């Protein structure tokens, strides 16, 4: 079993939890209309994943490779049990955005589901090597 051993100690003195929107490099570069559409899709993605998939695919035609939308798309495919498309989107999102946390976690979940758990440490940088970006 792999045991992570940090090279130096880390002490967390405080943590702030917020439900407010966190500004990122992506959100600073993205037009307000697209950010609003992403928020709208997020609102109904859990309750109506088929509708969310349809809306995400429409947005992706004009604005390709929005990492958060690909994350929602993967989750929606999983919600309707479309595993093949979920794997495809998770792999694609991880390949395009290897530092995006949700791309990493979605790809790690695919590794778990496909019995490739030995690849997970490298997804999160524990081994120094990147895993293949497709399954």
C-alpha positions as CSV (number, residue, x, y, z in Angstrom):
1,X,0.0,0.0,0.0
2,X,1.3,3.5,-0.9
3,X,1.9,5.8,2.0
4,X,2.5,9.5,1.3
5,X,5.4,11.0,3.2
6,X,5.7,14.7,2.8
7,X,9.2,16.2,2.4
8,X,8.3,18.9,5.0
9,X,5.6,19.4,7.6
10,X,2.6,21.6,7.0
11,X,0.5,23.2,9.6
12,X,-3.0,24.6,8.8
13,X,-3.8,27.4,11.2
14,X,-7.1,28.4,9.8
15,X,-9.5,27.7,7.0
16,X,-12.3,29.7,5.5
17,X,-15.3,28.0,3.9
18,X,-17.4,30.0,1.5
19,X,-20.3,29.3,-0.7
20,X,-19.6,32.5,-2.7
21,X,-18.2,32.3,-6.2
22,X,-14.4,32.0,-6.2
23,X,-12.7,34.0,-8.9
24,X,-10.2,32.1,-10.9
25,X,-8.0,32.7,-13.9
26,X,-10.8,31.2,-16.1
27,X,-13.5,33.4,-14.6
28,X,-11.4,36.6,-15.1
29,X,-11.0,35.8,-18.8
30,X,-14.6,34.6,-19.4
31,X,-17.3,36.9,-20.5
32,X,-20.1,37.5,-17.9
33,X,-22.7,36.0,-20.2
34,X,-20.8,32.7,-20.3
35,X,-20.3,32.7,-16.5
36,X,-24.0,33.3,-16.1
37,X,-24.8,30.4,-18.3
38,X,-22.5,28.1,-16.4
39,X,-24.2,29.1,-13.1
40,X,-27.6,28.5,-14.7
41,X,-26.5,25.0,-15.8
42,X,-25.1,24.3,-12.4
43,X,-28.5,25.1,-10.9
44,X,-30.3,22.3,-12.7
45,X,-27.5,19.8,-13.4
46,X,-28.5,17.6,-10.5
47,X,-32.2,17.7,-10.9
48,X,-32.3,17.4,-14.7
49,X,-29.0,16.0,-16.0
50,X,-30.4,15.3,-19.5
51,X,-31.3,19.0,-19.9
52,X,-28.0,20.0,-18.5
53,X,-26.2,17.8,-21.0
54,X,-28.1,19.4,-23.9
55,X,-27.3,22.9,-22.6
56,X,-23.6,22.1,-22.0
57,X,-23.2,20.7,-25.5
58,X,-24.8,23.9,-26.9
59,X,-22.4,26.1,-25.0
60,X,-19.4,23.9,-25.9
61,X,-20.1,24.4,-29.7
62,X,-19.2,28.1,-29.4
63,X,-16.9,28.0,-26.3
64,X,-14.9,24.8,-26.3
65,X,-13.0,23.5,-23.3
66,X,-14.5,25.3,-20.3
67,X,-13.2,23.0,-17.5
68,X,-16.1,23.5,-15.2
69,X,-18.7,22.7,-17.8
70,X,-16.8,19.6,-18.7
71,X,-16.9,18.7,-15.0
72,X,-20.7,19.1,-15.0
73,X,-21.0,17.2,-18.2
74,X,-19.1,14.2,-16.8
75,X,-21.3,14.3,-13.6
76,X,-24.4,14.5,-15.7
77,X,-23.3,11.5,-17.8
78,X,-22.7,9.6,-14.7
79,X,-26.1,10.6,-13.3
80,X,-27.8,9.0,-16.3
81,X,-25.5,6.0,-16.3
82,X,-23.8,6.8,-19.6
83,X,-20.4,5.5,-18.4
84,X,-18.7,5.6,-21.9
85,X,-19.3,9.3,-22.4
86,X,-18.4,10.1,-18.7
87,X,-15.0,8.3,-19.2
88,X,-14.5,10.2,-22.5
89,X,-15.2,13.6,-20.9
90,X,-13.2,12.8,-17.8
91,X,-10.2,11.8,-19.8
92,X,-10.5,14.7,-22.2
93,X,-10.9,17.3,-19.3
94,X,-7.9,15.8,-17.5
95,X,-5.8,16.0,-20.6
96,X,-6.7,19.6,-21.3
97,X,-6.6,20.8,-17.7
98,X,-4.3,18.6,-15.7
99,X,-4.1,21.0,-12.8
100,X,-7.9,21.4,-12.5
101,X,-8.9,19.6,-9.3
102,X,-12.3,18.3,-10.6
103,X,-10.6,17.1,-13.7
104,X,-8.2,15.1,-11.5
105,X,-11.0,13.8,-9.3
106,X,-13.2,12.7,-12.2
107,X,-10.3,11.0,-13.9
108,X,-9.3,9.3,-10.6
109,X,-12.9,8.0,-10.3
110,X,-12.7,6.6,-13.7
111,X,-9.4,4.8,-12.7
112,X,-11.3,3.4,-9.7
113,X,-14.2,2.2,-11.8
114,X,-11.9,0.6,-14.3
115,X,-9.7,-1.1,-11.7
116,X,-6.6,1.1,-12.4
117,X,-6.2,2.4,-8.9
118,X,-2.4,2.2,-9.2
119,X,-2.5,5.2,-11.5
120,X,-4.2,7.5,-9.0
121,X,-1.1,8.7,-7.1
122,X,0.4,10.0,-10.3
123,X,-2.8,12.0,-11.0
124,X,-2.3,13.9,-7.8
125,X,1.4,14.3,-8.3
126,X,2.6,11.7,-5.8
127,X,4.9,9.8,-8.2
128,X,6.3,12.5,-10.4
129,X,4.9,10.8,-13.5
130,X,1.6,11.7,-15.3
131,X,-0.7,9.0,-16.2
132,X,-2.0,8.6,-19.8
133,X,-4.8,11.0,-20.4
134,X,-7.2,8.5,-21.8
135,X,-8.7,5.3,-20.7
